[in-house]
Amino acid sequence: MMPRDRVLCTLRGGQADRVPYDLTHCSNGMGGFNREAARLFRERTGSDNPDEYFGVQRDVAWVELQETRLDLFDRYMVYHRLPDRLRCRPHEQGRAGETYSLLEWGVALVPGTNVAYDYFVPPARIEETDSLAEIEQYPLPDFDADYRYAHLDTELASIRAKGLASVAFMAMTIFETAWQIRGLERLMTDMMARQDTAACLLDRITDLSAHRARRFAQAGVDVIHIGDDIGMQDRMLMSPAMWRTWLKPRLARVIAAAREVKPDVVFFYHSDGFIEPVIPELSEIGINALNPLQPECMDPALIKQRYGDRLAFWGSVGIQGTLPFGTPEQVAAEVKLRIETVGKGGGLYLSPTHVIAPEVPYENLFAFVRAAQEFGRYD
């Protein structure tokens, strides 16, 4: 079975020849390792290719938009109050330093430590304003510009020639982008007390996400990755009722925009944490697969039992327990268990549930790959 066929069969809930798997969380290559883990990997192995080093049989290739024009970052500087001693520059993936970097939404990114993620600094003027006009006029990325998509025909042709499935990266689709711009506390307050402000920002972001999804679908992408982190360890970040009011219809609009031009495009939805109260409704609006299915937050076997008739699953091997702190034998046992439960009858794309951190022993990554290959083939 070709990798592309295997992935599409699996994400549509079917049983392929084997369980597809990878080590990278929603990315190609080193993107599946956090910054310090990537640095240590290069230092230890002299390689930039974890798939090759650990023997992964890759089934997918990720695609993204062409990077935006550098001059567009200048318009955001008037919105920030950054310390004078820190310079601000366009964000470069994986680069760290004693500076703020600037994402294309105008959000500043502050470097974390080796054991912590970077954190977001909203544009101060937007976080502090009570003016709807200010929200309406805030500049957003040029996702409507043709040059952002000009590479897709060539890139997708290359991916298809290799027999791989193409996956378009559209994480932080609506909610996460909105709170990064407005500030989490302010956005959540807006949803309750300044609903015209919340609706304005969320709608503007949704319009751009729908446009991106449509353009990816027009180009012929096989799978589109959307999502927002709406879960904590044991509960949702907001009530299911609030999710239904503010996010569900907007996510549905993004999905519909792509399916208007490519009805068979597959969608998988990413949210860390506990999100079971809204899982049935994700299927209702057109999601095919759920990622990452963190075992520390939801019981993977139970979720499969309850929702496996309508959803596939991508992930399921936790990065808070066995993978970083277990033995290779325990890792292999967890992989086997996931395949026997979540993978029963198909519908499982096996992977870690988040990026690989420095504390994960390489012996455990080898054990993950060997177990996926040993136990993942269907009779």
N, C-alpha and C positions, 0 to 999 in steps of 0.2 A: 504494500500500500504506500502510495506517495505521501510525503509529510503533509502536504496541503490537504489532501483528502482525509488523512487521519485527524488533523486538527478540526476541520469543518464538521466531520462526522461526530467527533467528541463534543464539540461546543454546541451542537444541535441536539445533544442528549443521546447519541447513538453509541454503539460499541464498535470500535475500530479493531485493527489487528493487534494493537498494543496500546497501553496508556501513554500518551505523549507526556513529556516531562522537560523541565529545565531547572537550572540553578538561579536564574536571574529573575528578579521581581519586576515585571513590566518594563523590560528594557533589553537592549542588545548588550552583549559583552560586559565591560567593566561597570556599566550602569547598575548592575545587580549587586554591587559591593558598595558599602558606604565609603566615604573619602579615605579614611585611615585604613580600612581593610583593603581598598584598591592600592594604596601606596605600599602596604606591606606585601601584597601579592606580587606587584612588579619587582619589588626589592628581592623577594625570596625566589621568584621563578624566572625573572627576566622576560616575562611574557605579558602581553596585553590581551590574551585570549583564554579566559577561564574555561570555556567550552572545550577547547583543545587539551588543556592541561588536565582537566578532570574527566575527559572522555565522554562529554555530553553529545548525544545525537540530536542536534537542534532541528526543530520542525517549523519554527516561525522566524520572521524578520520584522522588526519594528520600523515604522516610518513616521516622520514628523514633518512639520512645515519647514520651509527654508527660513533661516534666521531673519529677523526684521532688520531694517536699515538702522545703522548706528545713530544717525542724526535724529531719529525719533525719540531717543532717550532724553535729549536735551529738554524737551517740553515738560518733563516731570520734575525737574529740579526745583521749580518754584513752589512745588507742593510739599517739599520736605524741609525739616530743620535738622540737618545732620551736624554732628560735632565738627568744628573746624579742623580738628587734627585728623579726621578721617576723610579720605577721598572716596568718591563714588564713581563706579565704572560699570559698564554693561556686564551682566553676569556671564561668567564662563563656567560651564559645567566642570565640576571637580577641582576648580582652582580656589585656594584658600589664601587668606592674608588678613592683615589688620586694616581692612577696609570694608565699607559697605559695597555690595554689588547691587545692581538695579535690574529687576526683571522687566519684561516687556509690558507688563500691566502697570508699571510705575511703582511697584512695591520694592522696598529696599530689603536686602537679605543680609543678615549679620552672621559672620562665620561663628560656628559653634566650636566646641572642643573636639578632641579625638573621640570622646565617648558620648557626645551630644550632637543633635542635628542643628543645622542653622535655624535661625528664627526670623520671622517676618516683621518688618516695621511698616505699618500703613503710611501713606502720604498724610502728613499731619493736618493739612488743610481739609482733607476729606474726612478724616476721622473726627475732627472737631466741629465741622460745620453743621448748622441746622438749616442750611439753605438747600432747597430742592433744586434750584437753578444750578448750584455748584455741582451737584451730583449729575445733573443732566449734561453739563458742559465738560465734565472730566474726560480727557482724551483716552481713548482705548486703542488697542493694537490694530494694525492694518490687515486684519484677516480677510478683508475683501479684495486685497491687491493680488493680481494674477501672479506676480513673481514669487509669491509665497508657495505656489503650487506647481511651478514650472518644471520642477525636477521629477514630479511623481510618475509621469509616463515612463521615463527611462528607468527609474528605480524599481517600479513595480514590474516592468518587463524583465529586469534582471532577477528579481525575486521569483517570478513565475518560472523562469528558465531553470532555476535551481530546484524547482518542485516544492518550494516552501510556501507557507501561508503568510500573507501580509497582514500586519496589525497596526492600525493607526493609533497613535498616542494622543488622547484627549482627556487626560486626568484633570482633576480640579475643574470640572466642567462648568459648574455654576456656583455652588455654595462656598467652596473653599476660596475660589477667586474673589467672590464678593466680600468675604470677611477679611481676606488679606488686604483688600483695598480700603474697606470701611473700618476694620477692627472688629474682632469677634463680639465683644460686649456691645458695641454700638449697633452692629447689624442685628443681633438678637433683640436688642431694645427696640430698634426700628420695626421689627416684625410685630411687636406688640403695640407700640405707641405712636410710631411715625410710619404707617404702612405705605403711604405714597412714596416715601424715600426708599424703603426696602424694595418696593415693586419696581421703581425706576432703575435702581442698580441691577437687580436680578434680571429684569427684562433686557437691559442693554447687554449684559453678559450672555444671556440665553440666545439673543439674536445672533451674536458672533459665534457661539458654539453650534447653533443650527446651521449657520453658513459653512463653518469648517466641516461639519459632518456631511453636509450635502456635497461639498467639493471632494472630500475623500471618497465618498460613494461614487460620484461621477467618474473619478479616476480609476475605479475598479478595485479598491481595497477590499480584502476579504472580511476583515474583522475590525470593528471600531471599539476602542477602549474608552469608556466614559466612567465618571464616578466622582464622588465627593466623600470624604471621611465624615460620616454622621454617627459613628458609634464610639463609645468608650469601652472599657474592659468588660463591664457587666450591664450596661444600659446605653440608651441612645443619647446623643447630645441634645436632642430636642424631643418633644413628644411626637408620637406618630401622627397626631392630629395636625401639628404644626408642619411636619414634613408633607402631609397630604395637601395642605393649603399652599405652601410656598415652593416646594421642590418637585413634587410628583408631576404636576401639569407641565412644568417647564422642561423636565427631563423627557416627558412624552413628546414635546414639541421638537426636541433635538433628534430623537429617534425617528419621528415621522418625516423630518426633513430629509434624512438620508434614504429612508425606504421609499420615498416618492420617486427617487431616481434609480434605486437598486433594491428592490423588494427583498432579496435574499441576503443582504448584508447582515452579518452576525454582530450582535452587541454583547459585550460583557461589561459588567458593572463592578467597580471597585469601591469598597468601603472597609476600612479597618474596623475592628471591634464588633460589638454586639448590635445586630440590626434585624433580628428575627421578626419583630412586629411588622415590618414593611416588606419582607421577602415576597409574599404572595403578590403584592401590588407591583413589585419590580417586574415580575413575570407578566402581569396584566398589561403594562405599558410597552412590552416588547423586548425586555432583556432576555437573552438566551442563557447567559452563564454568570455566576456570581464569584467574585474574587475578593479577598484571599481565603475566606473561610478559616479564620484563626481558631485553632482548637482550644486555646486558652480562654476564648470568649463564647464560643458556641460549639456544641458537640457535633463534630462532622457527620458521624453515623446517623444521628438523630435528624439533622438537617436534610441529609440525603433521603432518609425514610419519609420525611414529611413533604419534601418539595422536589424530590428527584424525578417525579413524573412530568415536571414542567421546567426544570432548570438543570443545567450542567454546572460544574464547579471547577474552578482554577485555583490551585494552591493547596491548602490543608495540612502542610507540614510546618509546625510552629517554630518561630525563631526566639521564643521566650523560654523554652524548656529543653527538650531533647536535643535539638540541633546544636546549640552552643554548649550545653552542660552534660549531655548524656554520653554514653560510650558508642563506638561504632555499631556494636550489636544492638543497642537500644534504638539507634537511628534506623537500622535496617528493619527492626521489628515494627517501628511506627510506620515506615513506608509500606510494609507488607499489610499492616492493618488498614491503612487508608485505601489501598488498592482493593482489598477484600470487602470493604464496607462502602466507602464513597464511590469506588470504581466498579462496584458490582453492576453488571449490565451495561457498563460504559458511562460516559458523561463525566469523566474526571481527567483534567489536565493537572498533573502533579507538579508542585513546585513549593519552595519555601514561601511563607506568607509575607515576608518583607525582605529588605536588602540584607545581605550577609555582613555581619559586624566582625570586628577583629577577634572577638573571643571564640568564634566558631572554629574548632580544630579542622585542619584539612582532612584528617582521617575520617571525620564525620561527613564531609562533603563527598569524599570517595565512596563512603558507605552508602550515602543517599543514591548516588548514581548507579552503583552496582546493584542495589536492591531494586531500583526502578527498572533496570534492565532484566534482572532475574525474575521478578514477580509480576512485571507489568504486561506480559504477553498473554493474550486471551487464547484459549484452546480452540 
